[in-house]
Amino acid sequence: MSNQRPALVVGNWKMHGRLAGNAVLLQHVAQGARALPQDVRVGVCVPFPYLPQAQALLDGSPVAWGAQDVSAHEQGAYTGEVAAEMVAEFGAAYAIVGHSERRAYHGESPELVATKTQRALAAGLTPIVCVGETLEQREADATRDVVGAQLDAVLAVLSADDAARIVVAYEPVWAIGTGKSATSEQAQEVHAFLRERLAAKGAQVADVPLLYGGSVKPDNAVELFRQPDIDGGLIGGASLKDADFLAICAAAAAVADSAS
Ligand code: PGA
């Protein structure tokens, strides 16, 4: 974490939650986030039907909310899809795009992810663009090629000004939901590479927030967030437990404090 960039911790609930449990979780997170310093920003990306609930319970709190995907289309005959504009109507700040689960199970191509990023930006949302390699790709020494190509596909369709408005999350596929986080060195190495790629797009793009995701837990968050190019985390499993998620936010606050 550097003292130039604010820290950002975002929860990705994936397909979890029910109204009653969400209410408790959202209220606890909102309450806990009030104690955080202002240079630590917090968000939660919930399943689409829970956006109004997040809006109702988080409005006026320091916690922002968002969706986990948006359609590549603006509107029209696309049964089952949800437009970025619809998400924005519920006061959302963020939309995750290109999560590896979407790329793997829904065949999302780098070009489709790029279009979704444009749609999110056009609707006034901050896209959280996920990139990451599989274990096979890492073992074949292809990590840079894979994440570089995933990021480049997005940067290719954006102006430098728009590119400066995105968030990028590096999530090695082999670390997601496995309990096996990347080491802080492995993560930092890829983050530094992504930072260079962003900087090549324009000076204003160099400070895009770069989040690490993949088995971030209270006990490894400090070490990860201490890395100079890791600006925060995208948190899956641990974002479903208020104490764990708040402990990870507190880790970001502690590191931001020591960096300033
Ligand atoms: P995890 O998921 O924290 O459960 O590994 C991260 C993500 O997929 O965003």
Residues whose N, C-alpha, C, O or C-beta is under 5 A from the ligand:
A	BS01	PGA	N12 A175 I176 G177 T178 G213 G214 S215 V216 L234 I235 G236 G237 A238
